[in-house]
């Protein structure tokens, strides 16, 4: 199910504003609520794998393992996770089926905007895994 054009515009505006205003303190709050983020991510459908990669990226950033990333990307991912956690959305989560469509759209937008940086992270992560093996 897709968002209406007006809902898509509201999601786009929300992502743009949210990522610009996202702070280190906001990231701290998101990281502290990891259980909620991981639980709600199960409703993201096709965007679940995107969430997992992005979540791993901000965890590695937060832990100091991966710093080769612009703050703009961390802010965008952090905002996407905060949006997922928040009960206040363009389309409220309690609405069956539609409730998580906007959440998934936020992750899809973030992926599209930062595909090359996320691909660089995935390559780094694969190299780290090879070192462990």
Order of alpha helices (4+ residues) and beta strands (2+ residues): alpha-alpha-alpha-alpha-alpha-alpha-alpha
